[in-house]
Amino acid sequence: MADTALHRIYNLVNGAVWAAIPKWAYIIFAIAVLAAGGFGYGFFYMLNIISKLENVEWLYCYERGLNRDMNVVIHRERLMLHGNPHEVDSMRPLIRHHEHRTQADTTFVNYYPSNPSNP
C-alpha cells in the first residue's frame, strides 16, 4: 500500500497526473460517458416517436370531425380505448373489411398500420 501511494506521489510530482488516477476512476468515467450517450440517444428517439404520434393524433381529430354520426364515433372510441382485448381484436377484421371495400388499403403511401396482415 505504501508503494502504491509512493508511486502515485511520484507520478504527481513528475507531471503524470493521468498515472496517479486509479483505474477504477477511468472505468467509472467510461461507464458514465456511455450511459450519457445512451440516454441522449433514447431521449431523441422517444422525442421523434412522440412527434409522429402527435401528427397521427391530429390526423385522427381531422377524420373524427368528418364523421356525421358522433354516437358511432364515441362507441368505437369506447371499444378501442376501454374494451377488453377480445373486443378490440374483433374490430380489426371490420376495419380491414371496410378498408378493402373502399380500396383504402392500397393507398398506404406515408402510413403503415401495425398488423396489416391480420384480416
N, C-alpha and C positions, 0 to 999 in steps of 0.2 A: 504494500500500500504506500509505503514511504517512497519507493522507487517510482511508482506511478505519479505521485504528487511532485516529486523532484523532476521527472520527465516533463510534466505539464508546465511547471515553472520555468524550466529551461527553454521550452518552446515559446512561452510568452515573452521571455526576455529577448530571445533572438528574433522575434517578429513573426513567428509561425503560429499565429492565433488559431488558424484552422486545425492545427495538430493538437492544440490544447483542449479543443472542444470534444467531449466524449462522443463515441459513435452512436449511442442511443439518441443523442440530440439530433443527429443527422437523420436518423430513421424517423423520429417523430416529425421533423420538418418535412421530410418527403411524403409521409402519410398525410400531413395537413395540406400540402400542396395538391396532392392527388384528390383528396376529399373536396377541397375548394373547387377544383376543376370539375369534378363530378357533379357537385351541387349546382354549379353555374350552368353546366350543360343541361341538367334536369330542369332547372328553372326556366331557361329559354325554350326548351322543348315543350314544357307544360303551357307556357305563355302562348306558343304557336297553336297548340290544341285548343286552348280557351278561345283564341281569336276565331278559329274555324267554327267552334260551337256557337259563338255569338252570331256569326253570319248565318248559320243554319237556323238559329232562333228567330232572327229577323225574317228569313225566308218563310218559316212556319207561320209567323204572325201575319205576313202578307197573304199567304194561302188561306189562313183561317178567316181573314176578313172577306175573302171572295165567296165563302160558303154562305148560302142564304138561310139555311135552317140551323140555328145555333144549338138546338136541342140535340141534333145528331152529332155536332162537333163536341159538345160537352159530354155526351155519352161515350164517344170514342176516347176522349181525353181521360175520362174517369177509368175506363177499362185499361188503357195503356199505362196510366200512372199508378193506379191503386188496385188494379185487378191482380188476381193470383197468376202465377206463371202459366197455368193452363189457359186462362182467358186471354192473356197476352199472346201466347203462341197460336191460339185459334184465330186471331185477327190477321196473322201473316198470310195465310193462304187467300183470304178475302182481298187483302191489299194487292197481292201478286195477281189475282184474277182480274181485278179492275185495271191494274197496270197493263196486263196483257190484252184485255178487251179494248182499251183505248190506245194501244200501241205506245204507251208511255215508257215501257221497259226498254224500248230501243233508243230512247233519247238521253241516256245517261252519258253525257259528254264530260261534265265537270263534277258529277256527284256519283259516288259508288256506294250504294247502300250495303249494310252488313247483311250477311247470309243471303246473297242473291240466288243461291241455288235451291233454297227451300221453296218448294212450290206452294 
